[in-house]
Amino acid sequence: MQRSLKNLAALAVLLGCVAALGYIDYVTGTEIRSAVFYVVPIAGAAWLLSRRHVVIVVLASGLAWALAQYYEEEWLPFWILAWNEFAALVIFALVGALVSGFKRERDRARGLLEREREMARTDPLTGLANSRAFRERLQTDADRALRDGQPLCLLYLDLDNFKKVNDRYGHGAGDEALRAIAQAMRAGLRATDMAARMGGDEFVALLWRASAAEAHEVGERMRQVVAGVAAKYPQCGLDASVGIAWFESPSADIDRKINRADEAMYEAKQQKGRVVVVSIARDPGEVSTQSPQPASA
């Protein structure tokens, strides 16, 4: 509604410009013709408004031009007046079409560029963010958490025995399993969190302002997600090892954060059936590892 009102207001301004040009055309007489100036409101309509609005401005410009010519050159034969009017309308219409076409090409190129940028930041198989996009977001959130004095939490999930799914059921089934896990991860996180696929069968999630206990609950929930998908592939032993690095006062070093979460994931893989949470206090050297009881799959 608001956009429609803005378009109508812009159309009114452009028609006012056309009326003013028509009056100037009439006042200046036959010695000075201002047909070229009608191009300005026509181009403005083509750039800002829809096609029907462009047609309105083109017709209004043609009418203003015709009236000025008629009252200034009444002595001319009608066929000459009609021809001049036809020629003016053709020129006005061509200007509108050219500017509209240029705008469409610009919008199409911009849309293609945006899609390419999005594809460069998205994992093509799962639709999650890829490692590049995740690292960018992690850097931004780490800087903000450090500035605001807020904790930062990073979850790293690796699928156990995923190769057996590919070997027994085929790579198509493996891809379907990855997509199902990715979709469930996205649905199980908050809007402020971010899930990404780091590659292969490894996933990460950035948990914004989550406590260590809340992060552990998310980790258990992610294992349950994998357990639900694993039920479709019996005898494969599909499971997940989840490592969580919880930083009380994060630094700006995102590589250290990712590596620490990855290390926690390997600790969970060795213990099997556990979600390992590594709490890193303000002192980078003060690290405590918590290994909760195995969760039921």
C-alpha positions, 0 to 999 in steps of 0.5 A: 500500500505504501509503495503504491502511494509512492508510485502514485505520488511519483506519477503525479510529479512526472505528469506535472513536469509534462504539463509544465513542459507543454506550457513552456513549449506553447509560450516559447512558440515555434522558434524554440521547440522543447520536445527533447525535454519531454525525454526527462519525465519519460525516462524518469517514469521508465526508471522508477515506475511500471510499464503502465505508468510509462505509457501514461507519461508517454501519452501525456507527453504526446498530448502536451506536444500536440496541443502546443503544436496545434495552437502555435501552428494552426495554419499547417495542414492536418496531415502534417500535424498528425505526422508530427504528433505520430513522430513525437509519440514514436520517439517518446515511446522508444525512449521509454522502451530503451530506459525500461529495457536498460533497467530490466537488464540491470535488475537481471544482472543484479539478481544473477550477481546476488544469486552467485554470491548466495551460491558461493556462501551456501552448501549446494547439497544441504542448503546450509551455509558453507564453511566460508559463510560460517567463518564470516559469521563466526568472526562477526559474532566473536567480535560482537561477543568480545565487545559486549562481554557475552559468551560464545558457543561453537558446536561441532558434529561429526557423523559416525559410520556414515561411510557404511550408509554410502556403501550399503545403500548408495551415495544417493541415500547418503546425500538424502541422509545429509539433507535430512540431518541438515534440515533437522538441525536448521529446525532445531536451532534458534533464529539467532543461531547458525548451522553450516556444513563444513564438508563431508559428514561434518556440521557446525553450529554457532549458538549465540549467547547460550550457556554451557548447559543450554549448549549441552541440551542442543548437542543432545538434541542434535544426536537425537536428530541423527538417531532419527535419521539413522533409523532409516538405515539399519545395521549401519550404526549411524551416530553422531559425535558432538563436541562443544566449545563454550567461551566465557570471554571469546577472543578474535581468533576464530581458528582457535575456536573451530579447532577447540570445538573440533578437538572436543568432537574427537573427545566425544568420538573416543568416549562414544555416546557422549556430548563433550562440552569444553568450557574456556574461561577468561584465562585462555589456559583455564580449560575444564572438560565436562563429559555428561552421561551417554544419551539414549539414541 
